[in-house]
Amino acid sequence: MKKRFFALAVALVAVVIFATSCGDTGLRGPANADEASAFEKVHRMLVELENYRAIATVEFRSNKGTNTYETIQHARITGEYRIEVTGPAHVSGSTTTSDGTQIFQFNSRVNGRVSLMVQETPERSEIFLTSFIRNYLQSEEVSVSVADMDEGVRTVLESTVPGNHPYLSTARLWVDNTTLIPVKLIIFDADGAERIVVTYHVFEYNVELNDALFTL
């Protein structure tokens, strides 16, 4: 826990650094004490997050088009996760679970609920907020800024994605300054193109999650 709070202090320093380097992205540094206070609250939420459950739309974008999925996500900061696909209809019922050591995929709509042990992939693991938090708190290159949106003011956090993946380079998280609820996570490639977009419709953190969620 001490390491996580140290990372919090380091990230707060980035607020000052990023305030002068927002460019033309529509982001800016804190304009007043309320926004600076929101930064601190958002960071504390990330540091203290142990788990979450969410209903989210996940978009995978490429030069060939976009594949969009409706999902229900459960995840713990310790690495366990469960993601259920609820749409579109032809993949509804597909579920991937991880107990932190093994990963299984199955479809509840298939007789016998056929399951397969699979390997982890960055395209899957990086869609979880817990992965962003781990990257953010461990990264040496992070930034924090403010975005003025029609829905309200958002704190925007950015970090690098480890692994030198050709299409997953940096990740940016938008958090509502009033509710402290994440609203969107976008992962960019090295050229700045959006590759994965996660939009949260319902988000609850530090809730009771049964161990059975992460096992077959």
Backbone torsions as a table, in degrees:
resi	resn	phi	psi	omega
1	MET	NA	-35.1	178.5
2	LYS	-60.8	-38.6	-179.9
3	LYS	-64.7	-37.1	-178.7
4	ARG	-68.8	-37.8	178.2
5	PHE	-72.3	-31.1	173.8
6	PHE	-63.8	-42.4	177.7
7	ALA	-61.9	-35.2	176.6
8	LEU	-60.1	-45.2	-179.5
9	ALA	-64.2	-40.8	178.9
10	VAL	-62.5	-43.8	-178.1
11	ALA	-66.1	-33.9	179.1
12	LEU	-64.5	-33.3	176.5
13	VAL	-61.6	-32.4	-178.3
14	ALA	-64.8	-20.7	177.1
15	VAL	-57.5	-45.8	-179.2
16	VAL	-67.2	-41.7	-178.3
17	ILE	-63.7	-47.0	-173.6
18	PHE	-73.1	-20.8	-178.3
19	ALA	-60.0	-22.6	-178.4
20	THR	-104.1	6.9	-174.2
21	SER	-133.8	30.3	-176.3
22	CYS	-77.9	-23.7	178.4
23	GLY	62.1	-141.0	-177.7
24	ASP	-106.0	30.0	-176.3
25	THR	-84.4	-4.2	-175.8
26	GLY	86.3	4.9	179.4
27	LEU	-104.7	154.9	-179.6
28	ARG	-149.1	171.1	175.2
29	GLY	-81.7	174.9	-178.8
30	PRO	-63.8	134.4	-177.5
31	ALA	-94.7	-16.7	-177.8
32	ASN	-155.9	176.9	-177.0
33	ALA	-64.7	-33.2	179.6
34	ASP	-63.6	-41.9	179.5
35	GLU	-69.1	-37.4	177.1
36	ALA	-65.1	-38.4	177.8
37	SER	-66.4	-36.5	178.3
38	ALA	-63.7	-38.7	175.9
39	PHE	-53.1	-50.9	-176.2
40	GLU	-61.6	-41.0	-179.7
41	LYS	-66.6	-39.7	178.5
42	VAL	-63.6	-44.9	178.5
43	HIS	-60.2	-41.7	-179.4
44	ARG	-65.6	-38.0	177.1
45	MET	-59.6	-43.5	179.9
46	LEU	-65.1	-43.5	-178.5
47	VAL	-64.2	-36.9	-175.3
48	GLU	-92.7	-3.7	179.5
49	LEU	-68.7	126.1	177.6
50	GLU	-106.1	-30.8	180.0
51	ASN	-162.7	172.1	174.4
52	TYR	-159.3	162.2	167.9
53	ARG	-134.0	144.4	-172.8
54	ALA	-153.5	154.2	166.3
55	ILE	-107.9	122.8	-171.4
56	ALA	-146.2	148.0	171.6
57	THR	-94.5	130.9	179.8
58	VAL	-118.1	124.6	179.0
59	GLU	-115.2	128.8	173.6
60	PHE	-106.9	116.7	-174.4
61	ARG	-110.4	139.6	177.3
62	SER	-146.4	179.8	178.6
63	ASN	-65.5	-17.9	-178.4
64	LYS	-92.1	-7.5	-179.8
65	GLY	136.1	-164.6	-175.6
66	THR	-126.0	131.8	172.0
67	ASN	-105.6	124.7	-174.4
68	THR	-117.3	134.7	-178.7
69	TYR	-131.8	140.5	171.0
70	GLU	-94.2	132.7	-172.8
71	THR	-136.3	158.3	166.5
72	ILE	-117.4	124.6	-174.7
73	GLN	-117.9	139.3	168.7
74	HIS	-129.7	134.3	-178.9
75	ALA	-154.5	150.3	174.5
76	ARG	-117.6	151.0	-179.9
77	ILE	-65.4	-20.2	-179.5
78	THR	-80.0	-3.5	172.8
79	GLY	117.7	-18.1	178.3
80	GLU	-71.4	144.9	175.8
81	TYR	-155.4	162.7	174.0
82	ARG	-145.8	130.8	176.9
83	ILE	-132.5	123.4	179.3
84	GLU	-111.2	131.2	178.3
85	VAL	-91.3	124.5	-179.7
86	THR	-108.5	-6.4	177.2
87	GLY	-170.0	154.1	3.1
88	PRO	-70.5	173.2	-169.5
89	ALA	-59.7	-36.2	-173.2
90	HIS	-71.1	-13.9	176.1
91	VAL	-119.9	3.7	-179.9
92	SER	-60.2	137.0	-178.3
93	GLY	99.2	-13.7	177.4
94	SER	-70.0	129.5	-175.5
95	THR	-133.7	137.7	174.4
96	THR	-120.9	129.5	179.5
97	THR	-126.0	148.8	175.1
98	SER	-139.3	130.2	176.0
99	ASP	-93.9	11.3	-179.2
100	GLY	99.6	-15.7	179.2
101	THR	-125.5	-38.3	-179.7
102	GLN	-125.4	150.3	-178.1
103	ILE	-123.1	131.5	178.8
104	PHE	-126.9	146.4	173.7
105	GLN	-121.7	138.4	175.1
106	PHE	-153.9	166.5	178.8
107	ASN	-127.0	117.2	-176.5
108	SER	-67.4	-13.8	-179.6
109	ARG	-87.6	-9.2	-179.7
110	VAL	-92.1	134.3	178.6
111	ASN	-57.0	132.1	-179.6
112	GLY	83.8	-5.9	178.7
113	ARG	47.7	62.7	-178.3
114	VAL	-57.3	132.2	-179.2
115	SER	-125.5	152.1	179.2
116	LEU	-134.3	138.3	171.3
117	MET	-82.3	128.8	-174.8
118	VAL	-127.8	165.6	176.3
119	GLN	-88.3	150.3	176.3
120	GLU	-70.9	146.0	175.4
121	THR	-130.8	146.2	178.0
122	PRO	-59.9	-34.3	-179.1
123	GLU	-61.0	-28.4	177.5
124	ARG	-91.3	-49.7	-173.5
125	SER	-64.9	-31.9	-175.3
126	GLU	-77.9	-7.2	178.5
127	ILE	-79.5	-8.8	-178.4
128	PHE	-90.3	139.6	179.2
129	LEU	-61.1	-32.9	-179.9
130	THR	-62.2	-33.8	176.5
131	SER	-67.6	-41.9	177.9
132	PHE	-60.2	-43.7	-178.3
133	ILE	-61.4	-46.6	179.6
134	ARG	-60.4	-44.5	178.9
135	ASN	-62.7	-42.6	-175.7
136	TYR	-65.3	-43.7	-176.5
137	LEU	-76.5	-18.8	-179.7
138	GLN	-102.3	-12.8	-174.7
139	SER	-76.9	144.8	174.9
140	GLU	-87.0	-12.5	-179.5
141	GLU	-121.2	95.4	178.5
142	VAL	-129.0	160.0	176.7
143	SER	-147.3	154.9	179.8
144	VAL	-135.0	140.0	-178.3
145	SER	-153.5	-174.1	-179.5
146	VAL	-124.7	141.5	174.7
147	ALA	-125.3	127.6	175.5
148	ASP	-90.7	115.0	-177.3
149	MET	-123.1	162.7	-179.9
150	ASP	-58.8	-32.7	-177.9
151	GLU	-81.5	-10.1	-179.1
152	GLY	139.3	-176.3	-179.3
153	VAL	-85.8	134.6	-179.5
154	ARG	-119.3	140.4	167.0
155	THR	-86.5	133.2	-176.8
156	VAL	-118.7	123.5	179.8
157	LEU	-115.0	141.3	-177.8
158	GLU	-135.1	140.5	175.4
159	SER	-146.9	168.3	176.8
160	THR	-82.4	155.7	174.9
161	VAL	-102.3	120.7	-177.6
162	PRO	-71.1	162.9	172.9
163	GLY	106.8	-6.2	179.2
164	ASN	54.3	40.3	177.7
165	HIS	-69.6	139.0	-175.8
166	PRO	-65.3	-23.1	-176.5
167	TYR	-120.0	-2.1	-179.3
168	LEU	-124.1	99.6	-172.1
169	SER	-112.0	-50.6	-180.0
170	THR	-133.9	155.9	178.5
171	ALA	-127.9	142.1	-178.5
172	ARG	-130.9	130.3	-177.1
173	LEU	-117.7	130.3	175.5
174	TRP	-101.8	128.3	179.7
175	VAL	-126.0	131.6	179.6
176	ASP	-66.0	128.3	-176.8
177	ASN	-68.5	-25.0	-177.3
178	THR	-87.0	-48.3	-175.9
179	THR	-91.0	-16.3	-174.5
180	LEU	61.1	29.1	179.3
181	ILE	-103.5	130.8	174.4
182	PRO	-61.6	138.3	-179.7
183	VAL	-116.5	-26.1	-179.0
184	LYS	-159.7	142.9	174.3
185	LEU	-128.9	125.7	-180.0
186	ILE	-124.9	133.9	175.9
187	ILE	-111.5	129.4	-174.6
188	PHE	-109.4	153.9	170.9
189	ASP	-86.5	-177.0	-175.1
190	ALA	-65.4	-21.2	178.9
191	ASP	-91.7	1.4	178.6
192	GLY	88.3	7.4	178.2
193	ALA	-81.8	142.0	178.7
194	GLU	-73.5	123.9	-178.1
195	ARG	-109.4	-38.8	177.0
196	ILE	-132.4	129.6	178.3
197	VAL	-125.3	121.0	177.4
198	VAL	-113.0	118.9	179.2
199	THR	-111.5	121.3	-176.9
200	TYR	-90.1	126.2	176.8
201	HIS	-99.1	-37.0	174.6
202	VAL	-133.8	133.3	-179.0
203	PHE	-144.6	125.9	175.9
204	GLU	-131.1	134.2	179.5
205	TYR	-123.8	155.9	-176.6
206	ASN	55.0	54.5	177.1
207	VAL	-110.3	168.1	179.2
208	GLU	-77.4	120.7	178.3
209	LEU	-119.5	121.0	-179.7
210	ASN	-71.0	140.7	179.3
211	ASP	-58.1	-27.2	-177.4
212	ALA	-64.0	-20.8	178.2
213	LEU	-61.3	-28.8	-171.4
214	PHE	-104.6	12.6	177.8
215	THR	-131.5	161.7	177.8
216	LEU	-76.8	NA	NA
